[in-house]
Amino acid sequence: MKDLARKRYSVRKYETKPVKEDKLEKILESSRVAPDFTGLVGGRTLNFQLE
C-alpha cells in the first residue's frame, strides 16, 4: 500500500488532445460503479466534449 501511495500525484498540466472513446467509456464506467465518500454507488456525472 505504501508503494501505491508514493506513486500518487496530482496533475497540474493537462494536454489538449482528446481522450480516445474507448478509454473515456472505461473511465466513466468505473466512476458509475465506484462508491462515493459515504459508501453509496450510482451518483450522477456530467460529461462534456468540446469540439
N, C-alpha and C positions, 0 to 999 in steps of 0.2 A: 504494500500500500504506500510506503514511503517513496518508492521509485515512481509510482504514478503521480503522487503529489508533487514531486520535484520536476516532473516533465510538464506540468501545467503552466500555461502562460496566458496573458491577456493580450488579445490582438489590438494593436494600436494603429496599424496601417492596413487599409483594405484595398484590394485590387478592383479595378473597374470591369474586368472581364466577366461575362455571365457564367452562372453556375449551370453545369450540364443538367438536363431534365431528370435523368435517372438518379443523380446524386441528390438533387433537390427533393425528389419523391422519397428517398430513403431518410433524409433529414426530417421531413415533415411527418412521415410515418412514425419515426422514433419519438418525435415530440407529442404525437397523439397518444401513444401508449405509456409514456413516462409519467410518473406521479409528480405532482407539484409539491411545494414545501409543506402542505398539510396532509399529504399522502393520497390525495384524490387524483383520479385519472380521467381524462376526457375533457380537458379545458378547450377553450376556443383559441384559434390563431387567425391572424390576418396575414395574408401573403400578397405582396405587391411585386409586380415586374414592370420595370421601366423600359421603354423601348426607345 
